[in-house]
């Protein structure tokens, strides 16, 4: 039988051992947090604090183009986006507008990029056509149409955006990307130079267009169409992981050239 005093002493000793253990662990945990903080800081320094938002086109019920063997644009775009994100992440902070098979409204895609104060926005697609022989690689930057459509759920949003500097007139929200038209074209040209050397690909063109996916973006932004998925040869190539890796690496090189020019 234990004496009450002895029980108290044992409990006190046990409590002291736990306190000693906790005090020993605190410096280790703090050191780990500091190390993590330094690692994150080094990553930010290495990336120059640059954030790139990648937008896999379509998703969910919006399948996009479909190839002769059933390949869907939404799936090709997502696979390429995930590979591109992996290629970019050692040097940049990367965000995807979607990371699965679900539909994201166009205004939400712009909101994601603006929320993260992205330095660049890249939307990935594959074209489709009525003739299977059709094939083209295209890069688009934003150009507002003369009579932009103002109705529909994809075109709702703030009426105005903030001014660049005192005296500047504010732009309608859907035309904010016009401020970055020159930079967007330069980004497109940098990536075009890299994609133009892909074996078996057609000539890569850079064009301006009033694409709704580019509306409201407050940064240089482009859309890349990696050929026509409705072309059997292109469909086969876009289902080859090695081809997608090559495309992603070339896009990454184009981004590097643009950001370090």
C-alpha positions in Angstrom: 0.0 0.0 0.0 1.3 3.4 -1.0 1.6 6.2 1.5 -0.4 9.3 0.4 2.7 11.5 0.7 4.6 9.1 -1.6 1.8 9.3 -4.2 2.1 13.1 -4.2 5.8 12.9 -4.7 5.5 10.4 -7.6 2.9 12.6 -9.3 5.0 15.7 -8.8 8.1 13.9 -10.3 6.0 12.7 -13.3 4.7 16.2 -13.9 8.2 17.6 -13.7 9.4 15.1 -16.3 6.6 16.1 -18.7 7.5 19.8 -18.2 11.2 19.1 -18.8 10.3 17.2 -22.0 8.1 20.1 -23.2 10.8 22.7 -22.5 13.3 20.5 -24.4 11.0 20.3 -27.4 10.2 24.0 -27.6 13.7 25.0 -28.9 13.6 22.2 -31.5 10.1 23.3 -32.7 11.2 26.9 -32.9 14.3 25.9 -34.8 12.2 24.0 -37.3 9.9 27.0 -37.8 12.9 29.3 -38.4 14.3 26.8 -40.9 11.0 26.6 -42.7 10.7 30.3 -42.8 14.2 30.7 -44.2 13.5 28.0 -46.8 10.3 29.9 -47.8 12.2 33.1 -47.9 14.9 31.6 -50.1 12.2 30.3 -52.5 10.7 33.7 -52.7 14.1 35.2 -53.4 14.8 32.6 -56.1 11.5 33.3 -57.8 11.9 37.0 -57.5 8.5 36.9 -55.8 6.9 36.2 -59.2 3.5 34.5 -59.3 2.2 32.8 -62.4 -1.4 31.6 -62.7 -2.1 28.8 -65.1 -5.6 28.3 -66.5 -6.5 24.9 -67.8 -9.3 25.7 -70.3 -12.8 24.3 -70.0 -13.7 21.7 -67.3 -16.7 19.9 -66.0 -19.7 20.0 -68.4 -17.7 22.3 -70.7 -15.6 19.6 -72.5 -14.1 21.9 -75.2 -13.0 20.2 -78.5 -13.0 16.5 -79.0 -10.6 14.3 -81.0 -11.5 11.5 -83.3 -10.6 8.9 -80.7 -12.5 10.7 -78.0 -9.8 12.8 -76.3 -11.3 15.9 -74.7 -9.7 19.3 -74.7 -10.5 19.9 -71.0 -8.5 16.8 -70.1 -5.5 17.6 -72.3 -5.5 21.2 -71.0 -5.5 20.0 -67.4 -2.7 17.5 -67.9 -0.5 20.1 -69.7 -1.3 22.7 -66.9 -0.2 20.3 -64.2 3.0 19.5 -66.0 3.7 23.1 -66.7 3.1 23.9 -63.0 5.7 21.3 -62.0 8.2 22.8 -64.4 7.6 26.4 -63.2 7.5 25.7 -59.4 11.3 25.5 -58.8 11.5 29.2 -59.9 8.1 30.7 -59.4 5.0 30.6 -57.3 2.3 28.9 -59.3 -1.5 28.8 -58.9 -4.0 26.9 -61.1 -7.5 28.1 -61.7 -8.7 24.5 -61.5 -6.9 21.3 -60.5 -9.6 18.8 -61.4 -12.5 18.1 -63.7 -14.9 20.9 -62.7 -16.3 24.0 -64.4 -14.9 27.4 -63.4 -16.7 30.6 -64.6 -14.5 32.9 -66.7 -14.9 35.7 -64.2 -13.8 33.4 -61.4 -10.6 32.6 -63.4 -9.8 36.3 -63.6 -10.6 36.7 -59.9 -8.1 34.0 -58.9 -5.3 35.7 -60.9 -6.2 39.1 -59.6 -6.5 37.8 -56.0 -3.0 36.3 -56.1 -1.7 39.5 -57.8 -0.2 37.4 -60.5 2.6 38.6 -62.7 1.4 36.4 -65.6 -1.7 34.6 -66.6 -1.5 31.7 -69.1 -4.6 29.9 -70.4 -4.1 26.5 -72.1 -6.3 25.2 -74.8 -6.4 22.9 -77.9 -8.3 24.0 -80.9 -11.0 22.2 -82.9 -12.2 22.4 -86.5 -14.8 20.9 -88.9 -12.0 19.4 -91.1 -9.7 16.8 -89.6 -6.8 18.1 -91.7 -6.9 21.5 -90.0 -4.0 22.2 -87.6 -2.5 25.3 -86.1 -0.7 26.5 -83.1 -1.8 29.9 -81.9 -1.1 32.3 -79.1 -3.6 35.1 -78.4 -3.5 38.3 -76.4 -6.4 40.6 -75.6 -7.9 43.1 -78.0 -11.3 44.6 -77.2 -13.9 44.4 -79.9 -15.5 47.6 -81.2 -18.8 46.7 -79.6 -18.1 44.5 -76.7 -21.0 42.4 -75.4 -22.2 43.7 -72.1 -24.8 41.0 -71.2 -24.5 37.4 -69.9 -23.2 35.9 -66.7 -19.6 35.9 -67.9 -19.5 39.6 -68.4 -20.8 40.8 -65.0 -18.4 42.5 -62.7 -17.2 45.8 -61.3 -17.9 48.8 -63.6 -14.5 50.4 -63.2 -10.9 49.5 -62.1 -8.4 51.6 -60.1 -6.4 54.2 -61.9 -2.8 53.6 -62.8 -1.9 57.1 -61.7 -3.6 60.5 -61.0 -5.1 61.8 -64.2 -5.6 58.4 -65.9 -9.1 57.6 -66.9 -10.4 54.4 -65.4 -11.0 51.5 -67.8 -14.1 49.3 -67.8 -13.4 46.1 -65.9 -13.5 43.9 -69.0 -10.9 46.0 -70.8 -8.4 46.3 -68.0 -6.1 43.9 -69.9 -5.6 46.5 -72.5 -3.1 48.2 -70.2 -0.9 45.2 -70.7 -1.4 44.7 -74.4 2.2 45.4 -75.3 3.6 43.2 -72.5 1.1 40.4 -73.4 2.3 40.5 -77.0 5.9 40.4 -75.9 5.2 37.4 -73.7 3.4 35.7 -76.6 6.4 36.3 -78.9 8.8 34.9 -76.3 6.8 31.7 -76.0 6.2 31.5 -79.8 10.0 31.5 -80.4 10.3 28.4 -78.2 7.2 26.5 -79.5 8.1 27.2 -83.2 10.9 24.6 -83.0 8.7 21.7 -81.9 9.0 18.8 -84.4 6.0 18.2 -86.6 4.2 21.3 -85.4 2.7 23.9 -87.8 3.8 27.5 -87.7 2.9 29.2 -84.4 1.0 32.5 -84.9 0.5 35.4 -82.5 -2.8 37.2 -82.8 -5.0 39.6 -80.9 -8.6 38.7 -80.1 -11.5 39.7 -77.8 -11.4 36.5 -75.8 -13.6 36.6 -72.8 -11.2 34.4 -70.7 -8.8 37.4 -70.9 -11.3 40.0 -69.7 -10.7 41.6 -66.3 -7.1 40.4 -65.9 -4.9 42.9 -64.3 -1.6 41.5 -65.6 0.0 40.4 -68.9 -2.1 37.5 -70.1 -2.2 35.1 -73.1 -4.1 32.1 -74.4 -2.1 29.2 -75.9 -3.8 26.8 -78.3 -1.5 23.7 -78.8 -2.8 22.6 -82.2 -6.2 21.2 -83.3 -7.3 18.3 -81.3 -9.7 17.3 -84.1 -6.6 16.4 -86.2 -5.8 12.7 -85.6 -2.1 13.3 -85.6 -2.3 16.2 -83.2 -4.6 14.2 -80.9 -2.1 11.3 -80.8 0.8 13.7 -80.0 -1.1 15.5 -77.3 -1.8 12.2 -75.6 2.0 11.5 -75.4 3.3 12.5 -72.0 6.8 13.2 -73.4 5.2 15.7 -75.9 3.4 17.5 -73.1 6.6 17.7 -71.1 8.4 19.1 -74.1 5.7 21.7 -74.6 5.7 22.7 -70.9 9.4 23.1 -70.8 9.4 25.3 -73.9 6.6 27.5 -72.4 8.7 27.7 -69.2 11.7 28.8 -71.2 9.6 31.5 -72.9 8.4 32.7 -69.5 12.1 32.8 -68.3 13.1 34.9 -71.3 10.2 37.3 -70.9 10.8 37.9 -67.2 14.6 38.3 -67.5 14.7 40.4 -70.6 
